[in-house]
Amino acid sequence: MFSSTAYTILAGVIFFVMLIPLLILSEFIFLEPFFIFHIPYEQSFGFVLILAVSAMSAIVIPMNVYRIRTLQKSTSKIGGGVLGSIIGASAGICSCGPFGFALISTFGAVAGTATAFLSNYEILLRLGSVGILCLVYYTTTKSISSECKIN
Amino acid sequence: MLLAIFVVMIVSVAIAYSSYYERIIVMQEHRMNVSGPAPINLTSGSPVLGSASAPITIVEFGDYQCEACYHWYHNTRADIIDNYIETGKVNLVFMDLPFLGRDSITAAQATYCADDQGKYWEYHETLYNFQEAIDNGWASKDRLVSFAFNLDMNLDAFNDCMDSSKYAKRVKANYDESQRFGAEATPTFLIISPDGAVKKITSAQPYSVFSQVIEPML
């Protein structure tokens, strides 16, 4: 499947579209006053998990697009991939950052509780997200192998 | 179910973004109407760390429950103190921007109760050394009192100060000042040069960024 240029490009686009905003939201990339990329030592595991979520999303989502388009199968499995990506992306919202501040000032205590949850359990949520994406990868691979089998 | 989660997230993001965008517009209009920003009022902030006559002032807007503030405190602050504050080139004032949880406000008030006993910076450091998850009880009233106990403070005076919410208005004044200068995240830093020009640095950026902003001002 990834021998097709279109799917490789789609995977690359998904990877960078996930990675760059996540690195900005998680404050690994700063754009002002200068562009700087900085990974504090104690946050390096968080950085690795962002890479994993982006890479897994970039593999799983095109696989499911292929499955739906080429094999005309149901869209149920892509749901798991999108859910895993959403959880991974949401966990990146730093409650101290501008986005967290805007959410808390707009929605008050409810948003405060939600962003606190996302911040406090960031690593666990990202691990969960990688877990979901691995599961979707496994089931999709199995599904594609059996569906493509020539009887 | 998945679609519902997705829709709720998109709507939340849209509303939060529109609110953020409106604030940016208001700030831009404000900038156009005034010839220059009124100087920041530091009177409600912390005592000055470093020489009061230092040519450059760093104003930190922070929240004691903010993880990014914790990272800045542990990764960057010491280098700034060694290279700029102890050499008399820069001083630092901390102003509260407590928005993350209910304990953020009481923790901020507690620092000024500690200041009454001349221990503002010791208390400030204690809070950043013992920071845990937001509102999990690490900055509850009892813990704030225990921090005061560990710093050999007069507990009766500290409790009276906390119970009377003596510094509630001061913390609110700090918050209002942070909004006047457009602080939309913690930590946000204003670097004020000798001629009054202000440069803003948002979030827990590394020492090299501060150095690049400060050096040309000296």
Interface residues (C-beta under 8 A of the other chain):
Chain A: E27 F30 E32 P33 F34 I36 H38 P40 E42 Q43 G79 V82 L83 I86 S90 C94 S95 C96 G97 P98 F99 G100 F101 A102 L103 I104 S105 T106 F107 A111 G112 T115 A116 S119 N120
Chain B: L2 I5 F6 M9 S12 I15 A16 Y17 S19 Y20 R23 D63 C66 E67 A68 C69 H71 N75 F99 L100 G101 A133 I134 D135 N136 E184 A185 T186 P187 K199 K200 I201 T202 S203 A204 Q205 P206 S208 V209 Q212 V213
